[in-house]
């Protein structure tokens, strides 16, 4: 069982930056693919950025060049550096840990990001 706790959300002005963190406990962190999702009320949850156990990354087109995902396996933490934030980035951001081959999939409770002047 893996527990995930997100932090770092808040209110920021357009053009600003935030860094989200997702700390994991339990399990072997390094074997999981880690993904950040976001969801705005009334909309579907969407993938923002992912990083594999081998540190390969992928991004939604809407955040490419602005967001960076990284992981520190020693600290069991995944990060999402968000720069040049836009109002449309406003959402609850969720951390996910997955190892589909083993049927493992875990979610954090989410952290609110609000981009507004």
C-alpha positions in Angstrom: 0.0 0.0 0.0 1.3 3.4 -1.0 0.1 6.7 0.6 0.6 9.9 -1.4 0.4 13.4 0.1 0.5 16.4 -2.2 1.5 19.9 -1.1 2.6 23.2 -2.6 -0.7 24.4 -4.1 -2.1 27.9 -3.5 -3.1 31.2 -5.1 -0.8 32.7 -7.7 -1.0 35.5 -10.2 -0.9 34.8 -13.9 2.7 34.5 -15.0 3.8 33.2 -11.6 5.2 29.9 -10.5 4.5 27.1 -8.1 6.2 23.9 -7.2 4.0 21.0 -6.2 5.4 18.0 -4.2 4.0 14.6 -3.8 5.5 12.6 -0.9 5.0 8.8 -0.9 5.2 6.4 2.0 5.0 2.6 1.9 5.9 0.5 -1.1 9.0 0.8 -3.3 8.7 4.3 -4.7 11.3 3.8 -7.5 9.3 1.1 -9.2 6.2 3.3 -9.8 5.4 5.5 -12.7 4.4 8.8 -11.2 1.8 11.1 -12.8 0.3 14.5 -12.1 -3.4 14.9 -13.1 -5.7 17.9 -12.7 -9.4 18.4 -12.5 -11.5 21.5 -12.6 -15.1 21.2 -11.4 -17.4 20.0 -14.2 -14.5 18.8 -16.3 -12.8 15.4 -16.8 -9.6 14.7 -15.0 -6.7 15.2 -17.4 -3.1 14.1 -17.4 -0.6 16.9 -16.9 2.8 15.2 -16.7 4.2 11.8 -16.1 7.6 10.3 -15.3 8.5 6.6 -15.5 10.6 4.6 -13.2 13.4 5.2 -15.6 12.8 9.0 -15.5 11.3 9.3 -19.0 8.9 12.2 -19.0 5.7 13.1 -21.0 3.6 16.2 -20.9 0.2 17.4 -22.0 0.5 19.8 -24.9 -1.1 22.6 -22.9 1.8 22.6 -20.4 4.8 21.7 -22.5 7.6 24.2 -22.1 6.0 25.6 -18.9 5.8 22.6 -16.5 8.6 20.2 -15.5 8.1 16.9 -13.7 10.9 15.3 -11.7 11.4 12.7 -9.1 13.8 12.0 -6.2 13.6 8.3 -5.4 15.7 8.7 -2.2 13.2 11.2 -0.8 10.2 9.2 -2.3 8.9 12.5 -3.8 7.8 13.6 -7.2 7.7 17.3 -8.1 5.9 19.5 -10.6 7.5 22.8 -11.3 4.9 25.1 -12.8 6.1 28.3 -14.5 4.2 30.9 -16.6 1.0 29.9 -15.0 -2.3 30.8 -16.7 -5.8 31.1 -15.3 -6.7 27.9 -17.3 -4.2 26.0 -15.1 -6.6 26.5 -12.2 -7.6 23.1 -10.9 -7.1 20.5 -8.2 -3.9 18.7 -8.9 -3.6 15.0 -8.0 -0.6 12.8 -7.7 -0.8 9.2 -9.0 1.5 6.2 -8.5 1.0 3.3 -10.8 2.5 0.0 -11.8 -0.1 -1.4 -14.3 1.7 -4.7 -14.8 1.0 -5.5 -11.1 -2.4 -3.9 -11.0 -1.3 -1.2 -8.6 -2.7 2.3 -8.7 -2.8 4.9 -6.0 -4.0 8.5 -5.6 -3.3 11.4 -3.4 -6.0 13.7 -2.0 -5.2 16.6 -4.3 -4.0 20.1 -3.8 -5.7 23.2 -5.1 -4.0 25.5 -7.6 -5.7 28.8 -8.4 -4.2 31.2 -10.9 -5.9 34.6 -10.7 -5.2 38.3 -10.5 
